[in-house]
């Protein structure tokens, strides 16, 4: 079954991949995810977080929706 719906132009189009420089820009944040690490937020963590937000909001990741391109929506209801 194939269902197609058209959504109006949105303010952004989600990225289909993770920017390659994001992992290299967030080692302190990723270290907080380890079980043996106590969670302590420092100014360095905040700086790294702000940098990650800038990477994710950059024009190479978030860009205007182009209605002329083919769009596909995949969903999983599991």
DSSP file (Angstrom, degrees, kcal/mol; ACC not computed):
  #  RESIDUE AA STRUCTURE BP1 BP2  ACC     N-H-->O    O-->H-N    N-H-->O    O-->H-N    TCO  KAPPA ALPHA  PHI   PSI    X-CA   Y-CA   Z-CA
    1    1 A X              0   0    0      0, 0.0     2,-0.5     0, 0.0     0, 0.0   0.000 360.0 360.0 360.0 129.1    0.0    0.0    0.0
    2    2 A X        -     0   0    0      2,-0.0     2,-0.5     0, 0.0     0, 0.0  -0.965 360.0-173.5-119.0 120.6    1.4    3.4   -1.0
    3    3 A X        -     0   0    0     -2,-0.5     2,-0.5     2,-0.0     0, 0.0  -0.955   3.0-170.2-114.7 128.1    0.0    6.5    0.5
    4    4 A X        +     0   0    0     -2,-0.5     2,-0.4    68,-0.1    68,-0.0  -0.969   7.7 173.4-120.7 131.1    1.1    9.9   -0.8
    5    5 A X        -     0   0    0     -2,-0.5     2,-0.6     2,-0.0    -2,-0.0  -0.978  24.6-134.1-132.0 147.8    0.2   13.1    0.9
    6    6 A X        -     0   0    0     -2,-0.4     2,-0.4     0, 0.0    -2,-0.0  -0.892  16.5-161.4-105.1 126.7    1.5   16.5    0.1
    7    7 A X        -     0   0    0     -2,-0.6     3,-0.1     1,-0.1    -2,-0.0  -0.834  25.9-109.7-103.0 144.4    2.6   18.8    2.9
    8    8 A X        -     0   0    0     -2,-0.4     2,-0.2     1,-0.2    -1,-0.1  -0.096  54.5 -67.4 -64.2 169.4    2.8   22.5    2.4
    9    9 A X        -     0   0    0      2,-0.1     2,-0.2     1,-0.0    -1,-0.2  -0.418  58.9-157.0 -63.4 126.2    6.2   24.2    2.3
   10   10 A X        -     0   0    0     -2,-0.2    55,-0.8    -3,-0.1    -1,-0.0  -0.523  27.5-110.5-100.0 170.1    7.8   24.0    5.7
   11   11 A X  S    S+     0   0    0     -2,-0.2     2,-0.3    53,-0.1    -1,-0.1   0.686  96.5  11.3 -74.2 -17.0   10.4   26.2    7.2
   12   12 A X        -     0   0    0     52,-0.1     2,-0.4    50,-0.0    52,-0.2  -0.970  61.4-134.3-153.2 166.6   13.0   23.4    7.1
   13   13 A X  B     -A   63   0A   0     50,-0.8    50,-0.6    -2,-0.3     0, 0.0  -0.996  36.2-118.4-124.8 123.1   13.8   20.0    5.7
   14   14 A X        -     0   0    0     -2,-0.4     2,-0.1    48,-0.1    48,-0.1  -0.254  30.9-107.2 -64.8 148.9   15.2   17.5    8.2
   15   15 A X        -     0   0    0      1,-0.1    -1,-0.1    41,-0.1    46,-0.1  -0.463  14.9-150.7 -73.3 144.7   18.7   16.1    7.5
   16   16 A X  S    S+     0   0    0     -2,-0.1     2,-0.3    45,-0.1    -1,-0.1   0.400  79.8  34.5 -94.2   1.9   18.9   12.6    6.3
   17   17 A X  S    S-     0   0    0     44,-0.1     2,-0.5     0, 0.0    -2,-0.1  -0.952  85.7-104.0-147.8 164.4   22.3   12.1    7.9
   18   18 A X        -     0   0    0     -2,-0.3     5,-0.1     1,-0.0    -2,-0.0  -0.816  46.9-107.1 -91.4 130.6   24.3   13.2   10.9
   19   19 A X    >>  -     0   0    0     -2,-0.5     3,-1.7     1,-0.1     4,-0.6  -0.336  25.0-131.3 -56.7 134.2   26.9   15.9   10.0
   20   20 A X  H 3> S+     0   0    0      1,-0.3     4,-0.6     2,-0.2     3,-0.3   0.800 104.2  54.8 -61.8 -29.3   30.4   14.2   10.1
   21   21 A X  H 3> S+     0   0    0      1,-0.2     4,-1.2     2,-0.2    -1,-0.3   0.561  89.1  79.4 -82.0  -5.9   31.9   17.0   12.2
   22   22 A X  H <> S+     0   0    0     -3,-1.7     4,-0.6     2,-0.2     3,-0.2   0.930  92.3  47.7 -67.8 -44.8   29.2   16.6   14.9
   23   23 A X  H >< S+     0   0    0     -4,-0.6     3,-0.8    -3,-0.3    -1,-0.2   0.894 113.6  48.0 -63.2 -39.5   30.8   13.6   16.6
   24   24 A X  H 3< S+     0   0    0     -4,-0.6     3,-0.4     1,-0.2    -1,-0.2   0.747 110.5  53.2 -72.5 -22.3   34.2   15.2   16.6
   25   25 A X  H 3< S+     0   0    0     -4,-1.2    -1,-0.2    -3,-0.2    -2,-0.2   0.502 108.6  49.9 -89.8  -4.3   32.8   18.4   18.0
   26   26 A X    <X  +     0   0    0     -3,-0.8     4,-2.3    -4,-0.6     5,-0.2  -0.141  56.8 129.9-130.0  42.1   31.0   16.7   21.0
   27   27 A X  H  > S+     0   0    0     -3,-0.4     4,-1.7     1,-0.2    -1,-0.1   0.895  80.6  49.3 -65.4 -37.1   33.4   14.4   22.9
   28   28 A X  H  > S+     0   0    0      2,-0.2     4,-1.0     1,-0.2    -1,-0.2   0.917 112.0  48.0 -66.8 -42.0   32.6   15.9   26.3
   29   29 A X  H >4 S+     0   0    0      1,-0.2     3,-0.6     2,-0.2     4,-0.4   0.913 112.1  49.2 -65.1 -41.8   28.9   15.6   25.7
   30   30 A X  H >< S+     0   0    0     -4,-2.3     3,-1.2     1,-0.2     4,-0.2   0.825 103.6  60.7 -67.3 -30.4   29.2   12.0   24.5
   31   31 A X  H >< S+     0   0    0     -4,-1.7     3,-1.2     1,-0.3    -1,-0.2   0.797  94.5  64.0 -67.2 -26.2   31.3   11.1   27.6
   32   32 A X  T << S+     0   0    0     -4,-1.0    -1,-0.3    -3,-0.6    -2,-0.2   0.679  92.4  65.4 -68.8 -16.1   28.3   12.1   29.8
   33   33 A X  T <  S+     0   0    0     -3,-1.2    -1,-0.2    -4,-0.4     2,-0.2   0.560  78.1 104.3 -83.4  -8.7   26.3    9.2   28.3
   34   34 A X  S X  S-     0   0    0     -3,-1.2     3,-1.3    -4,-0.2    -3,-0.0  -0.508  74.3-130.9 -77.1 142.2   28.6    6.6   29.7
   35   35 A X  T 3  S+     0   0    0      1,-0.3    -1,-0.1    -2,-0.2    -3,-0.0   0.881 105.2  50.9 -57.7 -42.1   27.3    4.6   32.7
   36   36 A X  T 3  S+     0   0    0      2,-0.1     2,-0.5    -3,-0.0    -1,-0.3   0.500  91.8  94.5 -80.3  -1.8   30.4    5.1   34.8
   37   37 A X  S <  S-     0   0    0     -3,-1.3     2,-0.2    -6,-0.2     0, 0.0  -0.792  72.0-134.8 -96.3 126.5   30.5    8.9   34.3
   38   38 A X        -     0   0    0     -2,-0.5     2,-0.7     1,-0.1    -4,-0.1  -0.572  29.2-113.2 -73.5 139.3   28.9   11.2   36.9
   39   39 A X        +     0   0    0     -2,-0.2     2,-0.4    -6,-0.0    -1,-0.1  -0.647  50.2 156.6 -80.1 113.8   26.8   13.9   35.2
   40   40 A X        -     0   0    0     -2,-0.7     2,-0.5     2,-0.0     5,-0.1  -0.929  30.0-148.7-140.0 113.6   28.4   17.2   35.9
   41   41 A X        +     0   0    0     -2,-0.4     2,-0.2     4,-0.1    -2,-0.0  -0.714  23.5 177.9 -87.1 122.6   27.7   20.1   33.5
   42   42 A X     >  -     0   0    0     -2,-0.5     4,-2.1     1,-0.1     3,-0.3  -0.683  47.1 -98.8-116.7 170.3   30.6   22.5   33.1
   43   43 A X  H  > S+     0   0    0      1,-0.2     4,-2.4    -2,-0.2     5,-0.2   0.835 124.9  57.6 -58.1 -31.1   31.2   25.7   31.0
   44   44 A X  H  > S+     0   0    0      2,-0.2     4,-2.3     1,-0.2    -1,-0.2   0.893 105.1  49.7 -66.2 -38.6   33.1   23.4   28.6
   45   45 A X  H  > S+     0   0    0     -3,-0.3     4,-2.7     2,-0.2    -2,-0.2   0.916 110.9  50.0 -63.7 -42.2   30.0   21.3   28.2
   46   46 A X  H  X S+     0   0    0     -4,-2.1     4,-2.6     2,-0.2    -2,-0.2   0.910 110.2  50.0 -63.3 -41.9   27.9   24.4   27.5
   47   47 A X  H  X S+     0   0    0     -4,-2.4     4,-2.0     2,-0.2    -1,-0.2   0.919 112.6  46.9 -61.2 -44.3   30.4   25.6   24.9
   48   48 A X  H  X S+     0   0    0     -4,-2.3     4,-2.3     2,-0.2    -2,-0.2   0.889 111.5  51.6 -65.5 -39.7   30.4   22.2   23.2
   49   49 A X  H  X S+     0   0    0     -4,-2.7     4,-2.3     2,-0.2    -2,-0.2   0.920 109.6  49.1 -62.9 -44.9   26.6   22.1   23.3
   50   50 A X  H  X S+     0   0    0     -4,-2.6     4,-1.9     1,-0.2    -1,-0.2   0.880 110.7  51.1 -62.9 -37.7   26.3   25.6   21.8
   51   51 A X  H  X S+     0   0    0     -4,-2.0     4,-2.2     2,-0.2    -2,-0.2   0.904 108.9  50.9 -65.1 -41.6   28.8   24.5   19.0
   52   52 A X  H  X S+     0   0    0     -4,-2.3     4,-2.5     1,-0.2    -2,-0.2   0.900 108.9  51.5 -63.2 -40.8   26.7   21.4   18.3
   53   53 A X  H  X S+     0   0    0     -4,-2.3     4,-1.6     1,-0.2    -1,-0.2   0.901 109.1  50.9 -62.0 -39.9   23.5   23.6   18.0
   54   54 A X  H  < S+     0   0    0     -4,-1.9     4,-0.3     2,-0.2    -2,-0.2   0.894 110.5  48.9 -64.9 -39.8   25.4   25.8   15.6
   55   55 A X  H >< S+     0   0    0     -4,-2.2     3,-1.1     1,-0.2    -2,-0.2   0.935 112.9  47.1 -63.9 -46.1   26.4   22.8   13.5
   56   56 A X  H 3< S+     0   0    0     -4,-2.5    -1,-0.2     1,-0.3    -2,-0.2   0.735 114.0  48.0 -70.4 -22.1   22.9   21.4   13.4
   57   57 A X  T 3< S+     0   0    0     -4,-1.6    -1,-0.3    -5,-0.2    -2,-0.2   0.375  86.7 118.3 -96.9   3.7   21.4   24.8   12.5
   58   58 A X  S X> S-     0   0    0     -3,-1.1     4,-2.5    -4,-0.3     3,-1.9  -0.314  78.7-112.1 -71.0 154.7   23.9   25.5    9.7
   59   59 A X  T 34 S+     0   0    0      1,-0.3    -1,-0.1     2,-0.2    -4,-0.0   0.722 115.0  64.1 -60.4 -22.0   22.6   25.9    6.1
   60   60 A X  T 34 S+     0   0    0      1,-0.1    -1,-0.3    -5,-0.1     3,-0.1   0.708 115.7  29.5 -75.0 -17.2   24.3   22.6    5.1
   61   61 A X  T <4 S+     0   0    0     -3,-1.9     2,-0.6     1,-0.3    -2,-0.2   0.810 125.3  39.3-105.1 -48.0   21.9   20.7    7.5
   62   62 A X  S  < S+     0   0    0     -4,-2.5     2,-0.3   -50,-0.1    -1,-0.3  -0.923  72.7 153.0-110.3 118.9   18.8   22.7    7.6
   63   63 A X  B     -A   13   0A   0    -50,-0.6   -50,-0.8    -2,-0.6     3,-0.1  -0.950  49.0 -75.5-142.5 161.0   17.6   24.3    4.4
   64   64 A X        -     0   0    0     -2,-0.3     2,-0.2   -52,-0.2   -53,-0.1  -0.207  54.2-102.3 -59.8 145.2   14.3   25.4    2.8
   65   65 A X        -     0   0    0    -55,-0.8     2,-0.7   -53,-0.1    -1,-0.1  -0.488  29.8-146.3 -67.8 132.6   12.0   22.6    1.5
   66   66 A X    >   -     0   0    0     -2,-0.2     3,-1.3     1,-0.1    -1,-0.1  -0.897   9.5-167.2-106.2 107.7   12.1   22.3   -2.2
   67   67 A X  T 3  S+     0   0    0     -2,-0.7    -1,-0.1     1,-0.3     4,-0.1   0.666  83.0  66.4 -69.0 -16.1    8.7   21.3   -3.6
   68   68 A X  T 3  S+     0   0    0      2,-0.1    -1,-0.3     0, 0.0     2,-0.2   0.662  88.3  81.4 -81.3 -14.5   10.1   20.4   -7.0
   69   69 A X  S <  S-     0   0    0     -3,-1.3     2,-0.2     1,-0.1    -4,-0.0  -0.598  93.4 -99.1 -89.4 152.9   12.1   17.5   -5.6
   70   70 A X        -     0   0    0     -2,-0.2     2,-0.4     1,-0.0    -1,-0.1  -0.502  40.6-158.1 -69.4 134.3   10.6   14.1   -4.9
   71   71 A X        -     0   0    0     -2,-0.2     2,-0.4    -4,-0.1    -1,-0.0  -0.931  10.3-172.8-117.9 140.4    9.7   13.6   -1.3
   72   72 A X        -     0   0    0     -2,-0.4     2,-0.5   -68,-0.0   -68,-0.1  -0.995   8.3-157.7-131.6 139.6    9.3   10.3    0.6
   73   73 A X        -     0   0    0     -2,-0.4     2,-0.4     2,-0.0    -2,-0.0  -0.971   7.8-167.2-119.3 120.4    8.0    9.8    4.1
   74   74 A X        -     0   0    0     -2,-0.5     2,-0.3     2,-0.0    -2,-0.0  -0.905   8.8-176.8-108.4 133.8    8.9    6.6    5.9
   75   75 A X        -     0   0    0     -2,-0.4     2,-0.4     2,-0.0    -2,-0.0  -0.956  15.3-160.2-130.9 150.2    7.1    5.7    9.2
   76   76 A X        -     0   0    0     -2,-0.3    -2,-0.0     1,-0.0     0, 0.0  -0.990   4.2-173.3-129.4 122.1    7.5    2.9   11.6
   77   77 A X              0   0    0     -2,-0.4    -1,-0.0     1,-0.2    -2,-0.0   0.085 360.0 360.0-102.0  23.1    4.6    2.1   14.0
   78   78 A X              0   0    0      0, 0.0    -1,-0.2     0, 0.0     0, 0.0   0.501 360.0 360.0 -77.3 360.0    6.4   -0.5   16.0
